[in-house]
């Protein structure tokens, strides 16, 4: 082998590590590898996964000096079945393999759907030629031992490593042959070019409600009197004529006043923002320039607004650019702001830039526009930006401040119980944004009402089941588990289960019970005993009992609102996963108890007399509305993702409703029950709902409350769903077609009362805005100033109270089994928000498994998940990432309890920010060479 070939293999090593599982070719490489090297590679595969093993294999391979090793390696690839990789290395041409990357991205994002929909045994014969023989055997074995979901996960893992250029097509044909619904998602003609990365954050460490924005035709028509498709609006060079109510909304801001624009969903507030921006940029005299920043709360909203602002303004000669969390690492914030007239930002970018002085002050801007500005409260990034603004204003700075404009469908009233309290709440929001005018449509209401229709509202009080056999059985199981937990507390003779929490009336199947069990679980984690082995055994048992109680409680909540079948499926999935983890004696006992009742539960789920009357009423409403108008378009709001899935299955399996072909829309953050939708999946659902006549109903969680535009609906159903007044206005705003209706279906009269309270609060809000608008402007400004001074005093007082750092060294113990993990002295902070542990000792305390969704986020590459090393525990501790040149663990504080070394006292912290120990920054000099 020539030196050039050795260099080439080193250059293209990333392709090799993505594809090769070296354990499949080790038997062919014995003439060149030592026995201990072979064992080392095998161990690396078992402990850290195929990619790490391939990296180690290549390292050993490139160090070889013996003649013939390169040809031996190539022959090994050929014999094992790596024909694609063999061809690429033979010709040093990896284009065919590179083209597969987009399909790998798509499959990674569709993995959750693949696992739940595909039985690997059905399609394996048709795709076996795309896999290594040994991989096929392993998939069959996993299916046999752990079930089809685990087998499907293994199949995805193998396909992601396939080097066969035809595997995407073969998979498509196999899916179509089996008539799998997954084939609709596996679109190989376009590949994954339209697939966008989710927020590059780690779901296990940081979960937030995600909102999405999708531009649709009615909103475009609201921009202009001339109705035309969005593409024509985007690309026409002729001026767009605003409606009179849009000019009315824009007027105070065009006159230079700080303004909140409060107008209904669907009236074209984005176009109002265009009018304000354009007027603002044109007013500057020769030699001076304006600079506008538009804040969008979430990445998808940011992407959409960046696109529409660019379309509108770039043809008018203005420069538009943007920065979000995804792009911030690769661009200079300072340069982007310097070079452009309009900058679209996610607000945290500016918060960070002000903090590190990349942006010296807000005076670099002349206009700031806050989308969904009602969020300007507490520690929201909008408020952090405005704290900076108000400190500059009240600090007597001579630097000019930018004009401020806020956009919202509802300013809200908080907890106000009277118009005067509502007025105070709105004044506080105005003070936070330094606003002197709240602009609403008053002179052109008739025109507005022609564009945005307010749906009729109906309340339907429905009955729950009169008998609930499923609940009786599950409640009995829960009582048994509570009894097991109580028996442990009786042994302790120091504390009882009852006095572990203040929450009373904790009926099974309620949010109260959920809160109670979470509180108990946290306290169980910090139980302290003289015998540490006994402490570990008891804490682990209590952890398992409380975890199972939570799952049973979840199932009862699903059963209350959906079918018995859906609740039972939820529990069966949970116990299936329990079996594939540690599965110790306690888990075996709890699983046996459930399985003893399983046959009876199955019978109950199939008995028509146990049908949920709430679903019968929902079915009646849907059938009635579609009989009256077959072209009805519906959005159905529910509280949880589990309920979204349950209602989708119910509609699809109901012969009277299956014609609706439901789509689903949920957030992207991870919950304890499941992971969310990917951004491409969300956009795909919205596009289908907008353009296809096939899907007539969209089932959604609160992700569709705010920041999202959906094709016009004429029926909105709130199924046991109620929020605050802002939620009510935004959900109602989804039904903006003429003659639209809004139904609230609930078995709980308190829910109806809360929604009626929201209607009253909306009236209070509107009355308060009218009173505010009637105030003398100078009087109002003075009132706002007094609020600002008072709030700044409170803010400054709080800043002075810094927590006292505890510099004593403490232990971190696994919160499940109490195994020792590390000392706080060994914890380091990476880039201000991630926590790692230095030193070799910690590596012995955890095991790692390949991450099901490895990816890059910010400056890190997520490689694996880490778990407690105790075989009977396997508690999730966090992830392993590649950072700079090192692979380091990132740990989650909620996976541990903190023990004081001197006293033995233990505490549980839900968030790192609540744990006030001496936090030292990560230093590469501490890492082993």
N, C-alpha and C positions, 0 to 999 in steps of 0.2 A: 504493500500500500504506500502510495506517495504521500509526502507531507501535505500536498494540496488536498488530497482526499480526506486526510485526517482533519484538516482545517474545515473542509466542507461539512463533514459529519458534526463537528463542533458547532458550526454556524447554524445548521438546520436541526440542532438537537431538540428545540421546542416542538417541532413537528413529531419527532420520534417519541418524546415523552407523553404527548397527548394520545398517541395511538397504541404504543407497544405495552403489553403486559409481559415483562421479561421472564416471568415464571413459566410461560408457555414455550420458551425457546432455550431455557437453561440446560435441558438434557442434551441439546445439540452442541452446547458450548463447553462441555466438560474438558475437552483437550486444552482449553485456554484459561479457564477459571479455576482457582483453588477451591477446595471444598468449603473452607470457612467463608469465602466470598459468596459462594452459592447460598449458603445458609443465611448470611447477612442480608442478601437480596430478598430471600424468602421471608425473613422476619420483617424487613421494611415493608413488603407488600401487605403482610398480615396486620402490622401495627399502624401504618401510615397511608396505605393505598398504592394502587398501581403506578400513578404518576411519580411518586417519590421513589418507588422501587426502580422505575425506568431511569430516573435521574442518576441513581446510584449505579445501576448497570452500565450506563454510558460512561460514568466516571472511571469505573474499572476498565471498560473496554478501551477507552482512549489512552489509558496508561500502559496498555499491552505493547510489548516490543517484539514478540515472537512473529516469525514469518507465517503468513497465511491466515491470520486471525480475521482480517476484513472479509475475505472470501468465505471463511467459515461462518461469520455473522450473516452474510447475505444468503448463504445456503440455509441457515437456520430459519431466517425469515420466510424463505420460499417453502421449506418443508412444513412449517407451522401454519401456513396459510395467509401470511401477510403479503399478498400479491401486490396490493396498491403501494405499500411502503417500499417493497422490494423494487418496484418499477421506478418510484420517485428517486430513490437513492442511486439506482443504477444509472439514471440519466441526469441526476442532480437537478430535477425539475419537479417542484412540489405544487404546481398550479392546480392539478386535479384535487389534491388534498386540501389546498387552500379554499377551493370552491365549496367544499363540504362544510366550512366553518359556519356559514349562514344557517345551514340546516341544523347544525349542532346547537346554535343559539336558540332556534325555534323550538327544538325538542326540549332543551333545558327549561324553557319558559312554559311549555305545555306538559311538563312532567307530572304535576299534580293530577291533571285531567287523564293522562295516560294511565297512571296507576289505578285510578278508580274505574276506568272504562274498559281496559284491555285485559283479557285473559291470555297470557303469553302462549299457552298451549294451543290456542286457536290459530295464531298467526306464525308461530315458530317454523313450521314446515316450509312456509313460503318466503321466509327471509333468512333461512339458515345459511344460504350461500354467501350472505353478507357478513357472517360472523365466523369466528374461529370455532372448530369442532368442539374444543374444550369449553368454550363459552356456552355453546348450545347445551352441553351436558350439565353445566353449572346452573343454567336457567331452569332446566327441568328439575334438578335436585332442589333448588330453592323453592320452586312451586310446590313440590311434594312435601318439603319439611315445614315451610313457613306460610304457604298459601299464595294465591295468585297476585295479591298486591305487592308482596315482597318480590315475587318473581318478575312482575312488571318493572319494579324498580331496578332489578338486576339487568333486565333486558335493555332498559334505557341506558344504564351504565355501559353496557357492551356496545350499543349502537353509537354512543357518543365517541367510542374509540375506533369504530369501524373505518377501515381505509379503502372500502369498496365504493367506487364512484357512483354505483347504481343503487346504494342502499336507500336513499330517500324515495326513489321511484318504486323499489320493491316493497317498501313499507306501505306506500300509498295503495299499490295493487292488492296487497294482503288485506289491508283495512277495508277496501271496497268489496273484496271477495266475501268478507265476513259481514258486510253491510254495517260496519261499525260507525257510530255517530262521530267518533274521533276523526274519521277521514275528512269530515267537513272542516276541521281545524288544521289538518295537515295539508296545507296548500303549497305544493312543491313548484308550481309554475313561477310564483313570485318569490319563493324561498322565504328567507327571514329578513329581507332588506327593509321591510316596513316594521320590523319588530324593534321597539324602543326599550332601552334599559329602564327598569324601575328606578326609583330614587336610590342612589348608590349609598344606601345606609344598610347597616346590618339589622335584619328584622329581629334577631334574638336580643339585640341590645337596645334598640331604639324603635318604638312603635308609635305611630301617630296616625290620626284619622286623615285619610287622603281624600282630597276632592279633585274631580276632573272637570274639564271644560271642553265641550265639543261644539264647534260652530255649526249651526243648522240654518236652513233656508228661511224660516219665518223671521229669525233675528236679523238676517240680511235685509229682508223686505222692510223691517222696521227702520233701517237706516235711511230709507228713501221713499218718496212717494211712488217712484217707478219700481214696481215689483220685478225682480229679475233674479236669475240663479246666482248663487254665491260666487261662482267662477267669474261671471260677468262683472259683478260688483267689484271683485278683487282686481280685475285687470283693465277695466275701462279707464280711459284717460279723461272722460268728461266729468265735470263737477257733479257730486251727489247732492241733491236738494234735501235739506233737513226738514222734518216736520215742525210745525209751529210749537208743539209742546217741547220738542228737543231744544229749540232756540230759547224757550222760556227757562228750561232747566240750566242751560249753559250761561245765561245772561249775567248772573252775579259774579261767576268766576271770570268771565270775559272782561268784567269791569275791575278785575284785580283783587276781588275779595276772597278770603279763605272760606271755602264753601263745602258743605256736605250735600250731595245730590241724592235725595231719597225718592226713588221711583220704582214701580213694580218690575218684577222679572219679565223680560221679553219686550221691554219698551225701547231698547237700543241705547242703553247707558254708555256702551263702548263708543258709539258714534258721537255721543255728547262729549266724551273725553277727546275724541278727534277734533271736534270744533274748538274746544278750549285750548288744546295744544297748538293748533294751527294759528289761532288768533294770538296766542302768547308769543310764539316764535316770530310772527310777522311784526310785532309792535316795537321791536328793538331798533334804535336808529343805526345808521351806517357806522360800522366799526365796532359795534357791540353785538353780542350773541346771547340768545337764551339757551338754557340746557334743562331738559325735562327728564325726570325719572318717574317711571310707572312701576308700581309694586304689585306683583301677583303672588298670592299666598302659597301656591303649590306649583310644583314643576310642570304638570300638564297645562295649568292655566297660563303659566309663564310661556310655554312653547306656543300656545295658541295666540296670545296677545303679541308676542314678538313677531309672529307671522302676519297678523292683520295690521299691526302698526307699520311693518316694513312695506307691505303691499300698498298701504295708503300714502305713506309719507315719502318713500324713496323716489317715487315718480315725480314728487313735488320738489325734489332737489335736496331733501334732508337726509342726514346719515342716521341710521337706526342700528343699534346692536343690543346685545343682552348678555347677562351672566346669571347662571344658576349654580346650584351645588354641584351639578355634573361637570360644568365647564370651568369652574373657578380655579381648579388646580393648574389648568393649562394656559390661562390668559392672565394678563396684567389688568387688574381692576382699574388702577390709576390710568392706564393707557386707553382702555375702552371708554372711560368717562371723558377723558381729554379729547378723544378723536371723534366723538359722536354728538349729535344734537338731541337724540332721544335714546334713553337707555332703559331697557326692561330688566328688572331685577327681582329675584326672590329676596325678601327683606333681610334674611339672615346674612346675606352677602354684605350688605351695607353695615349691619350691626358689627360684623367681624372687622370690616375695613375701618370703621370709626374707632374701634377698640385698639387695633394695631397701628393706627395713624396712617394707613395707606391712603385713606381719604381724610384730610386734615380737619374738615368741618363740612357741615351741610351747605355752607355758603357757595360751594362749587356748583350747586343747582339753583335754578331760578323758579322751577315749578316741580312739586312732588304730588303724584296722584296715587291714592291708596284704593285699590280694588277691594270690595267687601270690607269697608272701613269700620264696620261695627265691631270688628275684632280688636280694635285699639283699646286694650285693657290689660290689667295685670302685667304679666311678664311676656306677653306676645311680642314678637319682633317689631311689629308696628309701633307698639308703645315704647320699646327700647330706643327706636329712632326718634320718636317724639320727645322722649326724656332729654336726648341730646339737643334737640331743637329748643326745648323750653329752658334748659340750662343756659344755652347761648342767649336766648331772649331775656330771661330774668337776671342773667349775670351782667347785663350792661355792655355786652359786646358791641363794638361799632360795625362789625361785619354784617352785611345784608343777609336776610333770611329768605328762603324760597317761599313762594306762594304755596298753599296747601289746598288740595281738593280731594274729597272722599266720595266714593261711590257705594251705594248699598240699596237693597230692596226694603230694609227695615232697620231702623236705629235701635229698636228694642226698648224695653222699660225696666229690665232687671227684675227685682223683687217688689217693685212699686205696687202699692195697693190703692193709690189715689192719683188723681191727675197732677196734684202738686208734687208728689213723690216721683212720678214719671217725668215731670218737667226737670226736676233736680238730676235725675239719671241722664237725661239727654244733654243737659247743660254740662255735666261732667264729661261726656263723650266729646262735646264741642270743645271743652277746655283741653282735653287730651290732644285734640287735633288743631288747637288754636284757631277754631272756626268762628266766624261772626255771622254766618248766614246758613240756614238749612233750606235748600231749594226743593220745592215740590211743585207739581203741576196744579195750578189754580185757575188760570185764565183759559186754558185749552183742554179742560177735562173731557169734553165730548169727543174731541179728536183722540185723546188717549184711550178712552173707553171703546172706541172703534177698533183699536189695535190690540189692547189687552183686555180680555174678558174675565170677569170675576165669576168663578163657578158657583152654582147653587151648593149649599152645604146641607148634608143629611146625616143625622145620628141614628144608628141602629143598635139598640141594646139586644144582644143575642144571649142565648142560654148556654151554659156549660153542660157537660154530661151529668145526667142524674146519678148514674152509678159509674164508678171508675175502677174497674178490677185491676188494670195495669198499675194504677197509683197505689192500690192496696198492697200488691205484692212487692213493689219497689220500696214502699214505705216500710214494710216489714223487714226487708233486707237492710234498710238504713238503720232501723231500730236495733237490729242484730249487731251491725258494725259499731253503732254508738255504744252498745253494751260491751263489745270487745274493748273499745277505747276506755270505757268507764272502769272495766276490770283492771286495766293497767294503772289507772289513777288510784284505784283502791289499794293496789300494791304499794304505791308511793306514800300514801297516808299523809301527804303534805298539802295537796291541792286537789280539787275536784274538777271534773269536766264542766260542771254547771257554772262555777265562778270564774271560768276562764274568759268569759265575755259578758258585757253588759246587755247585749241584745236579747230581748225577750220575745215571746210570741213567734218563735222561729219555725213556722210551719214548713213541712217538706214541700219542695217545688216552688220556692219563692226567692226573691232577691234578698230578703231578710236572712234566710237560711244561708245563702251564698256568702253574705257578709259575715255571718256568725262563724261559718266553717273556715273562712280565710283568716279571721282573727285567731281562732283556736290553733290553726296550723302554724301560724307565725309564733305563737307562744310555745307550742310543742317543740319548735326548733331550738329553743333556748333553755330547755329543761336541763338542770345540772345535777349530777349524782357523783358520789365518791368513787364508785366503781365505773371506770370509763367504758369498759366492754358492755356493762349493763346499760349505761347511758346510750351507747350506740345502738344496742338492740331495741331499747324502748323507743327512742326517738325515731328510728327507722320504721318501726311498726306503726307508731302514731302518724307518721308522714303518709304511709300507705293507706291507713284507715281514712284519714281526712281527704286524701286525693280521690279515693273511691266514693266517699260521700258527696264530693263535689260533682263527680260524673253522674251519679244517680240523680242528684238534684237537677243537673242540666237536662237529663232525660225527661224528668217530670215536667219541666218547663216546656220542652218540645211537645210532649204529649198533651199538655193543656191547650196548645194553639194549633197543633197539626194532628196527624194520625198516630195511632199506637205503633204502627209499622215503622214510622220514621224515628220514633224514640227508641224502639228496640234495635233498629239498625245502628243507631248511634252508639248504643251500649255494646253491641256485638263487635263493632269496629274497635272500640276501646279495649275490650278483653282480648281481641286478636293481637293488638299491639303489646298488651301486657305480657302475653306468652312469649313474644320474640325478644323481650328485654331480660332483666335479671331473673324474674320468676322464682323468687325464693318461697319458703314455706308459707309465709303470711299471704303472699299473692296467690299461691296455689289454693289455700283455704278460701280466700275471697272469691276466686274464680269458680271453685267447686260449688259454693253457695249459689252463685248466679246460675250456673249451668243446671243445677237441680231444678230451678224454676223455669228454665228456658222453654221446655216443651209447652208448659201451661201459658207462658207469655206469647209464644208463637200462635197458640190456639186463639187467645184473646185478640191478637192483631188481625187474625183472619175472620173474626166473627163480625158480620155486618151490624149487629146491634150495638157494637162499641164505636160506631162512627161518630165523629166529632160534630155536634150540632152547629158549631161556629163555621165549620167548613161547608155545611149544608146551606147556611145562610149566605156565605160568600159565593157559593155556586149559584144560588138563586139570583143574587144581584148581577153577577156576570151574565147569566143566561138571559135575564130580563133586558139588560142594557144592549146586548148584542142582537136580541130579537127586535128591539126598537130601532137600532141602527147597526147593521152588520159591519159598517166601516169604523166602528168605535175603536179608538186607540187608548189603552189603559196603562197607567203606572200604579203599581201596587207596592205601598211602603210597608215594610216590616222591621222589627227591632234588631234581629240577629241574623248572621250569615247562616246559622244552622236552620233557621226558619225559612230563609230564602231557598235553600236546597230542598227542604221538605215540601214547600208549596209548589216548587217547580215540578217535582216528581208527582205530586198529587194531581196537578193540572194535566200533565202528560199521560197519566194513567187513568184519568177520568174520561170515559168516552164522550160525555156531553161537553167537555171543555178542551179536549186535546187539540181541536182546530185552532186554538189560540197560539200554539207553538211559542211558549214563553221564553223570553231572554232574561238573563239575570245580570245585575249590576251591583257589585260590592266594592268596598275599599280594598287597598292593597296591603295594609299593615297586617301583621300576624297576630292572632288571638290565641287563647288557650285551646280553642276548639279546632281551628284550621288556619290555613294561610289564605291570603286574599287573592284577588284577581290581578293579573299582570296588566300593565298599561296597554299593551297591544290588544289584549283580550277585552278590556273595557271599551276601547275605541271601536273594536270590531263589532261588539254588541250594539253600541250606539249607532254605528253606521248602518247595520242591518235593520235596526228598528226604524231608522229614518227613511231608508231607501227601499226596503223590501215590504211588500204587503203581506208577507208570510207571517212574521212575528207581530201579533196584535197586542201583546201585553209584556210589560217590563216589570220584573220583581226586583225591588231595590231596597238597600239599607239607607242610612243617613248620608251615605256618600252622594246621593242625588239631591240632598237638601240645598246645597249651596255650591256655587262655582261650576255648575254644570248646565249646559243647555241641551235639552232633549227635544226631539221633534214634537210638534203640537199634539197634546193629548186632550181628549174631551171627557175622560173619566179618571179621577184620582181616587184610590181607595186606601184609607189608612187602617191597616189591620192590627188592632191592639197597639197603635202607634201614636204617640203624642209627645211633643217636646215643649219648647217655650214659644213665645209669640213670634220670634224670628223664624223658627222652624215652621210654624203654622203658615206664615205668609209665604215662605219659600216653597213648601210642599204644595200649597194651594196654587201657587204661581205656575206649577207644572201643567195644570189644566187650563190652558189659555186659548183653547179653540172656542168658537162661538157655541153657546148652548151647553157648556161643559158642566159636569157635576162632580162633587167631592163627597164621598161617603166615609164616615168613621164607623167601623165595625168593632164592637167590644162587648165582652161579658161583664166588664167592670164599670159600674156606674161612676166611680171616681174618675175614670179616664174621660168620660163624657163631661163631667163637671170641670176637669182641668182644661179641656178644649174650649168649653164655654167661657172659662176664665181667660183663656188666650184671646178669644173674640172680644171680650170686655177690655183686655189689655191693649188690643189693637186700637180700639176706639179711644182709650186713654192716650195712647201714643199719638194718634192723629190730632186729638184735642190739644195735647201738650205742644205739638209742633205749631199748631195755629196760634196758641198763646205766645209761644216763643217768637214767632214771626211778627206778632203784633207789638212786641217790646221795642222801645226806642233803641236804636243800634248802639248809641253811646252807653246807655244803661246796661245793655246786654254785654258789651265788651268789658265793662267794668266788673260785672258779675263773673265773667269768664276769667278775668285776670286774678280776682280774689281766690277763685277755686285753684288756679294754677299755683299761686303763692303758697296756699295751704298744702296742696299735694306735694310741692317741692320741699316744704319744711318736713313733712312726714318722710319723704324719700331720703332726704339728707340725714335725718335722725336714724333711719334704719341702716344707712350706709355706715354710720359710725359704729354700730354694734356688730363687731366681727366675732365669730365664734372662736372660743379658746381652743387652740390646737392641742390635742392629746399626743404628747411626744413619746409616751410609753410604748414599748414594743408589745404587740398583741398577736394572738393566733387567729387564723381563719380556719374554721372547721366546716366540713361538708354539712349542709343544712339537713340532709336526709339521713346520713349514717354517722355523723360526727367524726369521720376520719380527719386526721390532721392534713391540712393542705399547704399552708405557708405562714410566714410571719409578715406583719405589716411592714417591717423594716426592709423586706425584699420586694415590696410593691413599688412600681414606677408608673408615672403618668405619661402616656404617649399623646402628643399633640392636644393636650389639655382636656381630653374627654375619654380616652381609652386607658384601661388599667392592665398592666402586665406584671409578671413575676420574674425576677432575675435569679440566676443561680441554677446549678444543675439539680439540686435536691428536689425542686418542684416537679421536674420531669418524671420522677418516679411515682408521683402521686396521682397522675392522670393517664388515661389512655386516649388515643385519638382515632377517629374514624373519618374516612373521606366525607367531605361535606356534600350533601345531595345537590346543592346549588353553588358550586365554587364560582366566585366572581370578584371583580375589582370594585372597591368602593373608596372614594377619595384617594389617598396615597397608599392604600392597602390592597392586598390580594387575599381574599378569603380562601383558605385551603382545606381546613378540616374542622370538625367539631370535637370538643374535648369533654371527657366524662370522668367521674370519680373512678379510680382504678380498682376499687373493691368490686369483685365479681358479682356479689349479691346486691350491689347498689346501683352503679352506672348512672348516677345523677348528672344531669347536664350542667357543666360548669362554664361553658362559653365556646369560643372558637379559637382556631390557630390561624394566624395570618402571616403573609410574607410582607415585611416592612423593611424597605431599603435592601440590605443584603441578608437580613436575618428572618428566620421563622420563629415567631414568638406567640405565646398564648395571650388572648384577651379574656379576662374573667368577668363574670357577672356577680355583683355583690349580693344579689338576691338568692344566689345559689349557696351562700355560706352564712354561718353565724360567727360573730366576733367574740373571742374569749379573752378576758383580762388574765394575763399570766399570773399575776400576784394573787388576785382574789378568786379567780375561776368563774366570775360572773360573765354571763353571755348575753349578747344583744343581736337582734336581727335588724338589718337595714335594707329597705326596699330600693334605695338609690344611693349612689356613691356620694352625691352632694350632701347627704344627711350624715355622713360618717366623717367627723372632723379629726382626722389624724394627719400627721406630717406627710404631705404628698410630694415626693421627690420626682423631678422630671427624668424621663428615660435618657440614658447616656450610652451611646454606642461603645464608649471606652470600657464599660462594665461587661460587655459581651465577650465570651470566650473567642480567642483568635482561631 
